[in-house]
Amino acid sequence: MKNGTCLKCKSNNVVMSGSEYGGVGPGLQMMVMGDGQGMSSTKLWQTYLCLDCGYFENYITDRNVLDKIKANLTKSNWKKVK
């Protein structure tokens, strides 16, 4: 999606949210399990949306949340994709 091509329908009619605060529910907080002990909130994510099929992806851009997940991967509910 980040390259402008939809992963589902291959359309080039992809847009991204205009701010770093997300395109789906702008201004809302996203809750993310970060350390296995509780949820971390962030308003920093980017949304990509295909205007042809409706498929969308969210990318967390909050470096603090991403680093917390990385440092506590064995304690959190995140699993590395092989």
BELLIN-V341745 format. One record per helix or strand of 2 or more residues. SS is the DSSP state (A for helix, B for strand). FROM is the first residue (numbers start at 1). TO is the last residue. If there is no record, write none. Layout:
<<SS,FROM,TO> <SS,FROM,TO>>
//
This chain:
<<B,14,16> <B,30,33> <B,39,42> <B,45,50> <B,56,60> <A,63,71>>
//
